[in-house]
Amino acid sequence: MTDWIIASDGAKFDVDRAFSQRSVVDWSEASRAHLRGGDRVFLYQVKPVQAITHVCQVVQTGIDSGDMIGDREFWVDAAAFEERLERTWMRLSLLHTVPLAIRGELSLDRLLDAGINGAPQGRMRAPAGVTELVAEVLDAARPDSSELIRRERDLIADLGIERPPWRFKRGRRGGTRSLASFTYALSMPDAPTALAMLRAYIMAASLDRSEGWGVSAMPSWAGPTDHQRFATIAGGGIELFYVWFESASGLVTEWGARFPADLAPQNTDPERVWLSTGDNGDTGVHGETLDDLITVMDDPEFLRALTATREARATSRRADWHNPYLGALLGASGAPAEKDSEPVQDEDVEFERRYIERVTKHRLHQAPLREAALRRYGARCMYCGLDVEQVLEAAHVIPDSKGGAASTDNIRILCANHHTALDAGLLRVTAKGDVVPAPSVPPVPPLPDQGGPE
């Protein structure tokens, strides 16, 4: 097996959209390309992305245009597509999509460090260093259920949610849209597991980039008393995903995803999940643990079914089905709750929502980025050299608020004091990536002699 790097131009072919909807695409072949079935392909998107974004395997070569997959809809440049009809094609099966948050780990600068001689154009054999880098980045990105649950537990703690001894109470919380329902849900003993399941589904279905869904907190109308729904994600007025818990213990017992029958995944692992049929003909896929969910979401067919269902059902959500606080926690701020379901003013709803968004972004976005930056740069302040890991922070060169990338290229490891100095403009990052004093900062005068004790 040979690893290849192949350049992908988003101005000609929308590879992100193609692989979000299917697990196999056809790619035009160059003469004497030397690729063979079983080879791996690292798709490198050219400017403005300049990073490896997908890892594929060659399953067939020498395909005539008349036998290729009908994926004309993903071609942005019609002339480029027509030109390639005179060539043969190879079929690529998706192995991995590199998450957006870590594509900077496979950026052009990292690839140059790993052994390539310049920006990929056309196709080239991947140096061993690139193969090792891709494996390292993808291994680090693979979710670990215990780590995901820990992050959600820390997030709940950061929000200051009180967690008294658990006792299940039906209703009387102002409805599924209220702040009371949100805080009650997060006080449940197994709330971190439930949140991790909800977030895993949202990220896999790319709902974090969509406004066409809503999430209800503690919808007590669902199910018998001994088991209840922790939350329900809905799109287009139809349930998409839910998490069940046992009322008495507050422990998660089941998750479920719903698909239109014609879009549902056909091949599922019977040792991890089971199927059901809803009253409206929907196919349900169910599992018990977060590990089950992570495993099934690693299946390209399941991911394709999630994406197709999202596109079919994620429409303008109903504000009266959406909890604005849980939505903010999971990545969709949405409209505030209606006045008759929330005993506070709209501006208080907005204030609480923004606070939750801010805490969530800090907790879930910064932690993995800091870990990746520490692996890349080492546990040492890049200005003063302090090597106490507990006080080292991931400082953005270009802030999030100004469009800074969520990648280690845009991060410098600084101690807390010098992170504050960078944000205040007292330090700057040079073109070479060094952290130096800002030119406008005057020298610090010596402290005046205060004299000693009498």
C-alpha angles and dihedrals in degrees: 000000000000126000117222136188113217123186116235121198113205090198087067107029126019098221094171092058093041094054092042088063104034140021097220131052134171118239125197115249127227120221113270090007092151094209115146137192110281094030118127123234126204106202109215114198112215125221131001091024100036097181142098105267106169138031115207141172125227108238100170139006136194096042114167118232090247091060099044125115113270099248099137089126091072095055110101094183108057093188091054090052094049091049091055094053087084091061134070122252139221124216117234123198116203115244101167139000110210107232114246092238093062103035087105086069087067096040125137092263091055091046091051089052088050094057115278117129100220145339108318115256119179108338136324139171110265114243115236089251091060092049089052092047093051091049092048094049095046092046090052091049095052106110120243113206096217091051092048091051091047091054091052091047090052090047092054089049091050090053090056094235110170113231108197122175106302122256120161115236124185119223127322093112100107094264133293091300098059132106088235091059090048095051092042091053092051091050090063112112094238096038093118090058092047092049091049090053093049093047093047091054093046093051094045092050091044090236088141086076095047136073094198098100142065136202127213121208118223098344094197093187090075122095136335124319097259092058126034140176114257090197141341125213112207135184128185090003093300129104114255103174139357142179122217127203137187108255098216098049102026090228123141112249106172147004126203138191124197128212135178105258093246092052100041121118111261102202117052132162106257091200091063108026140026133204135232137180120231128217090258093050096261119148115233124205113199137186139167108223141041088243089058090052094047091050096049091047089058087068111096091212092056091047091049090052090050091052094047091049091049091053092046097047111020101099134138104321127228109249090212090063095049128089104211093202097050088041090055090048091053099041108271115094095185128164121326118256118275115268095244091059099044123058094208136073122273092247089057090052090051093047093051091045093053091048091054091048091051095049092044093051092050095046102042102028101041100043099062092038091053090049091051091048092050089053091050102041104022131244099292134103106255091217109039102015097237107163101193101122095200092068098040118109138188105248119196116229089201109028122239088243090061096047098271113172121252092233137102090251085071094044134084122187109236135163115252093262095051092042087059090047091052092050089049092053095248090117131036138192116240126220087261090055098253121142110230138159114281111255092235094057111103120222114275109253118229116265113260117254105260093187127235130273117291 
